[in-house]
């Protein structure tokens, strides 16, 4: 399992694909497959049979996973895409935005 700089709850921007330029919050990260699900990005239509959850069935819009290499974390200070660095603060390793040097919460 490889490490990722993107975590659940981060705000990211899509760098490539049909949704290039869109921004959203990360809902789920699959580190093994190197993919993330971002709110409102990479929407697909799923055809569902009637069930308890969806009694009518029909077509359901949902987010599909997108590769982490196509996402960039947003700088907390400027709101623009930035690379991620790491530094030690009080003996803890924290993520830092390369553009502003601001700590990423």
C-alpha positions in Angstrom: 0.0 0.0 0.0 1.5 3.3 -1.1 1.1 6.6 0.7 -1.0 9.5 -0.7 -0.8 13.2 0.0 -4.6 13.5 -0.3 -6.8 12.6 2.6 -10.6 12.5 3.3 -12.0 15.9 3.8 -9.4 17.8 1.7 -10.4 20.3 -0.9 -8.9 19.4 -4.3 -8.9 20.5 -7.9 -9.1 18.2 -10.9 -6.1 18.6 -13.2 -7.1 16.4 -16.1 -10.1 14.7 -17.8 -13.6 15.9 -18.6 -14.0 17.6 -15.2 -10.7 19.6 -15.4 -10.8 22.7 -13.3 -13.6 21.6 -11.0 -13.1 21.7 -7.3 -14.6 19.6 -4.6 -14.2 17.9 -1.2 -12.7 14.4 -1.0 -15.3 11.9 0.3 -13.2 8.7 0.2 -9.7 7.6 -0.6 -8.6 4.2 -1.8 -4.8 4.2 -1.2 -4.3 0.7 -2.7 -5.9 1.6 -6.0 -4.6 5.2 -5.9 -8.1 6.6 -6.4 -10.3 9.1 -4.6 -14.0 10.0 -4.8 -14.6 13.8 -5.0 -18.0 15.4 -4.3 -19.7 16.5 -7.5 -16.8 15.4 -9.8 -16.7 12.5 -12.3 -20.4 11.9 -12.2 -21.8 8.7 -13.8 -25.3 7.3 -14.3 -26.0 3.9 -12.7 -29.1 1.9 -13.6 -30.6 0.4 -10.5 -33.2 -2.2 -9.9 -36.0 -1.4 -7.4 -34.8 -2.1 -3.9 -35.5 -1.0 -0.3 -33.1 2.0 -0.7 -34.5 3.0 -4.2 -38.1 1.6 -4.4 -38.6 3.1 -7.9 -35.3 1.9 -9.3 -34.2 3.8 -12.4 -31.2 5.9 -13.2 -29.0 7.2 -10.3 -26.3 9.9 -10.6 -23.2 9.1 -8.4 -19.6 10.0 -8.2 -17.0 7.6 -9.7 -13.4 7.3 -8.4 -10.8 9.4 -10.1 -7.0 8.7 -10.1 -5.1 10.7 -7.5 -2.5 11.8 -10.1 -5.3 13.9 -11.7 -6.0 15.7 -8.4 -4.1 18.6 -6.7 -4.6 19.8 -3.2 -5.8 23.5 -2.8 -3.6 25.9 -0.9 -5.5 26.9 2.3 -4.2 30.5 2.0 -4.7 31.3 -1.7 -7.2 28.6 -2.8 -5.0 27.7 -5.8 -3.6 24.2 -6.6 -0.3 23.4 -4.8 2.1 20.5 -4.3 2.4 19.0 -0.8 5.5 19.0 1.4 6.1 17.6 4.9 7.7 19.2 7.9 8.0 18.6 11.6 6.0 20.7 14.0 6.3 19.9 17.8 7.7 16.5 16.9 4.7 15.7 14.6 4.9 15.3 10.8 2.5 17.7 9.1 1.5 18.4 5.5 2.6 21.8 4.2 1.5 23.7 1.0 4.6 24.3 -1.1 3.2 27.6 -2.5 2.5 29.4 0.7 4.2 27.3 3.4 0.9 27.1 5.2 0.1 24.0 7.2 -2.7 21.8 5.7 -5.2 20.8 8.3 
